[in-house]
Amino acid sequence: MIFLLAVGLGIALFPGRYEFPVRWVSALASPRLNPGGHVVFGAGLSLMALLLAPMPGFLAARLRGPGTAAALRLLWVGIAGLFLLGLEAACSLQLAAGLAHRVFTAMIFLGLTPGLLYFAARALRPGSGWPAGLGCAVLTGPVLGAGATRLLLDLGPPAGDRHAVPLALTLAFWEWAAVAGLVAGGYLTTWAASRAAARDVAPVSRAPAAPGMTGELAARPHP
């Protein structure tokens, strides 16, 4: 919800018309391109990062496995990148001529995507794993789409006006898809972790009551 609000306000305060999804997400965080909305957008990103802080521990406690430690580190790298990117945008910082912006963005995608994907895969359970399966799909789909698009553009970029190019052949579209995939994937993975943990809890068994014994009398231990 915080992310949707930050994006909505960033687009609303964007000067002129924001061409969604042809423009990069980074345009909303740029003090030069979005002088009226970059502060709100950046503050929203940093706030979302702070709200995500409990998530790694929550997932690790319910979906522990052989790669949990590495996945936890990846999630923390991604959350740190999200906080720093928001801070950079909110404070109008242009660190290292834009290099820091690219580093923070790489931290987000290279940290959150594989980290969430690991826990989503761990949450897969027969008969109850559809949130985890959908989480895996929304996390991997944009990555595969962006890679295929990059390959097609390298082989032969389409000629003509950029508005005539199909959306699926624009990297800005896949950046938006990847951002949406991270938000949806985080929600689905957390939901799947809760479902998997609940299913793994063994029900408390009771000894059968003796014939003719009911209520409190049946529940009392007998020597």
HELIX and SHEET records of a PDB file:
HELIX    1   1 ILE A    2  ALA A   12  1                                  11    
HELIX    2   2 VAL A   25  ALA A   29  5                                   5    
HELIX    3   3 HIS A   38  LEU A   51  1                                  14    
HELIX    4   4 MET A   55  ARG A   62  1                                   8    
HELIX    5   5 THR A   68  ALA A   90  1                                  23    
HELIX    6   6 LEU A   95  GLY A   98  5                                   4    
HELIX    7   7 LEU A   99  ARG A  122  1                                  24    
HELIX    8   8 TRP A  130  LEU A  155  1                                  26    
HELIX    9   9 ARG A  162  ALA A  164  5                                   3    
HELIX   10  10 LEU A  167  LEU A  169  5                                   3    
HELIX   11  11 LEU A  171  ASP A  200  1                                  30    
HELIX   12  12 GLY A  215  ALA A  219  1                                   5    
END                                                                             
